[in-house]
Amino acid sequence: MECLLGVCGRDFVVLAADCNSGRSVLVMKQNEDKLVKLDDRLGMVVCGEAGDTAAFGEYVQKNIQLYKIRHGYSLSPHAAANFIRRQLADNLRRSPYYVNLLVGGYDEHDGASLYFMDYFATMAKVPFGAHGYGSYVSLSIMDKYYREDLSEQQAVDLLGKCIAEVCN
């Protein structure tokens, strides 16, 4: 059961993902790394078709690092999310990436932010988010227990509740 989870606090973002890679009802791999570190203060979790998740994750990671080398500074979470969304949108009509993702990070000016994106290149800034089969039960739990003033430990505990419910 593929599942991506994310919670945004005032000055942090917590991202979590399962390690399964599968298709339909079959699990092909149980040690898939869906977390992509884009920068020191920027991360992404990706799920979807196996080849697309690996290719798109590496493509985004390398291009954000290239931007940092060329310009001497890192992209903000908002700018990175818009770059990623643009890449999804540009490829939508040619050879689409079938990936769903959550992008989270921290910026000195805007604070912490979490962005929800799907394979149709839809993007929304959200306080919490989930993708995959686990989202059916996780979103209701996050909706009930999420508060804007969550501490890091409370956010981790909230994701723990979601994970426990998904596993049941």
Secondary structure as UniProt FT lines:
FT   STRAND          3..8
FT   STRAND          13..17
FT   STRAND          21..23
FT   TURN            24..25
FT   STRAND          26..29
FT   STRAND          35..39
FT   TURN            40..41
FT   STRAND          42..48
FT   HELIX           50..71
FT   HELIX           77..91
FT   STRAND          99..107
FT   TURN            108..110
FT   STRAND          111..117
FT   TURN            119..120
FT   STRAND          123..126
FT   STRAND          128..132
FT   TURN            133..134
FT   HELIX           135..145
FT   TURN            148..149
FT   HELIX           152..167
//
